[in-house]
Amino acid sequence: MEIRKSEEFIEREIKSYNNESPNESIKFSVIKIIMVFVFTVVIGFEIFSFNSIRTYYESALADSMKNQARINQLQYSNYMNRYDLSDIIIGDKNIFYRQNETQVQILDNSGVVLYDSLGSDVVGKKLDSFDVNSAIEGKQDFSKSKREGSGEKVMSLSYPLLSSDQQVGIIRLTSSLDKVSKRITEDAFWYVLFGVVVTIAALIVSFFAATSFVRPINELIGVSEKLAAGDYSVKAEVKGNNEISELASTLNNLSDNIIKREDMKNEFISSVSHELRTPLTSIKGWAITLQAPEIQKNEDMMGQGLKIIEDEGDRLSMMVEDLLDFSRLSSSNFKYNKEKLDIVELSKQVHTQLFPRTSSRNIDFKFVTIYKNLPVYADKNRMKEVLINIIDNAIKFTEDGGEIDLILDQEDEKVLITIKDNGEGIKDDEIAFVASKFYKGSSSKSQTGLGLSICEEIIKAHGGKLVIKSKHKVGTSVIVEIPRLEDEKVY
């Protein structure tokens, strides 16, 4: 059943992978993540670069205009400050601003245009731009605008003209931003080209990286498909020391476990078949024998045959019961009816129940404990089954006149139940396997080989463990350790 579950799990995983659309593949996801990151970085870099270039060129132009305005101011204050601005303009003594390559406007302190080097129709009109208003207040400042009609983008600087520390007017320089925009466009082209190259390179690198990443996964899928097809000998190649190699190791362990469980299943079927065949053969043989007329007249032979059939029937019934118990306990759906239980009282009941069997064989069966009460949290019927199974084994392997002790003790937070006998014991090379499923050892008194295995399953389900100590021809001690119920007084 567990093997079948493993096969179904592998098949489900493979189908789930095969049903994924290309857009949901790991390879595509890796490429998408890398490209989103690269594209975001490139776009951010392009925006930053464009703003930096624009700021650089506009700042350079602004500095140039500011230097020119400062020179004009020095020329005016050094050579022409004895003239009014209107006299300078009318008298054609305006050499101090004639050297400018930009548009030059001379304004009075109220912002009215006295002169325009381009001869525009704004002469005699008051300008109301931001830079002019700042200059009226004695501050130099810039503003950006568009020329009327042409729509050309320009930058204007209004600079106060001083004479003897008194503002006598404003010089306003206006320069076109077309050359700046052209330089920005030229430089931005190379940055955009660089971004495109980086994006394409990142796409190529991410493709090969994703392919390299997915390749071992595809190999593992191939191994999984073979496992799902029933080829459990296939192994995944373990490379490196990462999550993929751990997955490959896990897959190999799964394959090994399936093989082991397959062997256990075959061994189980073989053992059960052998064990059931023996009593059935005896029953069938005696059933045929007892049908013979000469045997039917022989009462002793009839009684002997019927007794053998009865014994073999009981043995067959016990085997079936053990198999059913083992199957139920191994199932994940099996539920234990755990409750607060006094293990001392339960042990006394088992001792009383089995005492007549030991007395009939003159076996000294003693119950030993200094405690009146040892509380545990357990399934009463299952714990009783454990005690009966272990004591039954002790009786079976102890000679007439021997000794069996049922000892109860506690150690730390554990309750210890020890069944000790002076029977034939277990050989050293067999003691490690006696609790294994269907292991019967070399003794002729062994039966299904499931008794101790069932006991161990029950004890593990109670959070305990089963310890077996034995010496051949001396005796055996089977120790059951289970947790004591917490916060309960012990008497």
Secondary structure as the mmCIF struct_conf table of DSSP 4:
data_model
#
loop_
_struct_conf.conf_type_id
_struct_conf.id
_struct_conf.beg_label_comp_id
_struct_conf.beg_label_asym_id
_struct_conf.beg_label_seq_id
_struct_conf.end_label_comp_id
_struct_conf.end_label_asym_id
_struct_conf.end_label_seq_id
HELX_RH_AL_P HELX_RH_AL_P1 GLU A 2 ASN A 18
TURN_TY1_P TURN_TY1_P1 ASN A 19 ASN A 19
BEND BEND1 GLU A 20 GLU A 20
HELX_RH_3T_P HELX_RH_3T_P1 PRO A 22 GLU A 24
BEND BEND2 SER A 25 SER A 25
HELX_RH_AL_P HELX_RH_AL_P2 ILE A 26 GLN A 75
HELX_RH_PI_P HELX_RH_PI_P1 TYR A 76 MET A 80
TURN_TY1_P TURN_TY1_P2 ASN A 81 ARG A 82
BEND BEND3 TYR A 83 TYR A 83
HELX_RH_AL_P HELX_RH_AL_P3 LEU A 85 ILE A 90
TURN_TY1_P TURN_TY1_P3 GLY A 91 ASP A 92
HELX_RH_AL_P HELX_RH_AL_P4 ILE A 95 ARG A 98
TURN_TY1_P TURN_TY1_P4 GLN A 99 GLN A 99
BEND BEND4 GLU A 101 THR A 102
STRN STRN1 GLN A 103 LEU A 107
TURN_TY1_P TURN_TY1_P5 ASN A 109 SER A 110
BEND BEND5 GLY A 111 GLY A 111
STRN STRN2 VAL A 112 VAL A 112
STRN STRN3 VAL A 113 ASP A 116
TURN_TY1_P TURN_TY1_P6 SER A 117 LEU A 118
TURN_TY1_P TURN_TY1_P7 ASP A 121 GLY A 124
BEND BEND6 LYS A 125 LYS A 125
STRN STRN4 LYS A 126 LYS A 126
HELX_RH_AL_P HELX_RH_AL_P5 PHE A 130 ILE A 136
TURN_TY1_P TURN_TY1_P8 GLU A 137 GLY A 138
STRN STRN5 ASP A 141 LYS A 146
TURN_TY1_P TURN_TY1_P9 GLU A 148 SER A 150
STRN STRN6 LYS A 153 SER A 163
TURN_TY1_P TURN_TY1_P10 SER A 164 ASP A 165
STRN STRN7 GLN A 166 SER A 176
BEND BEND7 LEU A 177 LEU A 177
HELX_RH_AL_P HELX_RH_AL_P6 ASP A 178 ALA A 228
TURN_TY1_P TURN_TY1_P11 ALA A 229 GLY A 230
TURN_TY1_P TURN_TY1_P12 TYR A 232 SER A 233
BEND BEND8 GLY A 240 ASN A 242
HELX_RH_AL_P HELX_RH_AL_P7 GLU A 243 THR A 289
TURN_TY1_P TURN_TY1_P13 LEU A 290 GLN A 291
BEND BEND9 ALA A 292 ALA A 292
HELX_RH_AL_P HELX_RH_AL_P8 PRO A 293 GLN A 296
TURN_TY1_P TURN_TY1_P14 LYS A 297 LYS A 297
HELX_RH_AL_P HELX_RH_AL_P9 GLU A 299 SER A 330
BEND BEND10 SER A 331 SER A 331
TURN_TY1_P TURN_TY1_P15 SER A 332 ASN A 333
STRN STRN8 LYS A 338 ASP A 342
HELX_RH_AL_P HELX_RH_AL_P10 ILE A 343 SER A 360
TURN_TY1_P TURN_TY1_P16 ARG A 361 ASN A 362
STRN STRN9 ASP A 364 THR A 369
BEND BEND11 ILE A 370 ILE A 370
BEND BEND12 LYS A 372 LYS A 372
STRN STRN10 PRO A 375 ASP A 379
HELX_RH_AL_P HELX_RH_AL_P11 LYS A 380 LYS A 396
TURN_TY1_P TURN_TY1_P17 PHE A 397 PHE A 397
BEND BEND13 THR A 398 THR A 398
TURN_TY1_P TURN_TY1_P18 ASP A 400 GLY A 401
STRN STRN11 GLU A 403 GLU A 411
TURN_TY1_P TURN_TY1_P19 ASP A 412 GLU A 413
STRN STRN12 LYS A 414 ASP A 421
BEND BEND14 GLY A 423 GLU A 424
TURN_TY1_P TURN_TY1_P20 ASP A 428 ALA A 435
BEND BEND15 SER A 436 SER A 436
TURN_TY1_P TURN_TY1_P21 LYS A 437 PHE A 438
BEND BEND16 SER A 442 SER A 442
TURN_TY1_P TURN_TY1_P22 SER A 444 LYS A 445
BEND BEND17 THR A 448 GLY A 449
HELX_RH_AL_P HELX_RH_AL_P12 GLY A 451 ALA A 461
TURN_TY1_P TURN_TY1_P23 HIS A 462 GLY A 463
STRN STRN13 LYS A 465 LYS A 471
TURN_TY1_P TURN_TY1_P24 HIS A 472 VAL A 474
STRN STRN14 GLY A 475 PRO A 483
STRN STRN15 ARG A 484 ARG A 484
HELX_LH_PP_P HELX_LH_PP_P1 LEU A 485 LEU A 485
TURN_TY1_P TURN_TY1_P25 GLU A 486 ASP A 487
#
